Amino acid sequence: MTALAHHESATLTLVVPPEERRRARRRRPGAWGYAFVAPHALGLAFFTLVPILIAAVMSLHVWPMIGDPTWIGLGNFTALFADETFRVALGNTLLFVVLYLPLNLLVSLGMAAWLSPKIRHRQLFRVLFFLPTVTPIVANAVVWRMLYQPGGAIDGTTTALFGVSFPDVLQDPRFAMLAIVVMSVWQGFGYNMIVFSSALDSVPESQLEAAQLDGASAWTTFWKIQVPLISPSMFFATTMTLITSFQVFIQPYIMTKGGPGNSTMTLVQFIYNQGFTFQQLGLAAAAAFVLFVVILGVTAVQFLGQKKWVHYE
């Protein structure tokens, strides 16, 4: 009986369909994949999706820091667009994006092109240019505020070389935002420079040699061959820089406190003031949703337009 049972169990093992065994093998890697993704999915749910839902509820209430919330529907959004300070903050944010985005990309691309493999000490220059990106932005803003102020390093240099005092740009509504943009470009161009530099290194050398044999100049080769070939990297850099530039806060907050007047107040600073200075959490949440919609819309336009200028091999 024992031999017969062993024979029957062996026979049952042999008749398992091959398709079932293949499906079982496919299920095992899938389970491991879900296990690896689970911590990130939980983090996204608890630290991103849940706060978004809470902010959505808060935006529909008068929600003081202390006390009971009161339902007002879309009243916060109506109050926002009737608030001149909010409109000024929105305009300042758009101005920052319009100035910062092209300057950041041009400086990054220019430095990446200059740091070709033929440059001596190339890796050292890469580290030096990337260093401001990883240093604390608060410390950088404080240092630049000291550089800009009367009697600072910039003022002393212009006075010694040209006999002209450098204007107090942070106290001038005409130049304060431009001064913050310059500081922000210095702070952030290193990241995109590394992205562009790596993309330029991956351009096939044979295509560059063919262009040289055809008599193309270095300028033509760069704009007609290299730039189209690295357009996926440019799309990535443009999208990420666009998103982060709409969220600018620390630079104007540290350097000017949003002044002079409200000439450098951004949307994030407006949200901060409403939530933590005036303790109107519902109004702050509504402003945050406006910023979210603006970023979402601009990013969607960017993705829709990529088909016309991004070339994938």
Helices and strands as residue ranges (DSSP letters): H 2-14, H 18-44, I 45-49, H 50-58, E 61-62, E 70-71, H 75-82, H 84-114, H 122-134, H 137-148, H 153-162, G 169-171, H 176-201, H 205-213, H 218-221, I 222-226, H 227-229, H 231-246, H 250-255, H 267-272, I 273-277, H 281-309
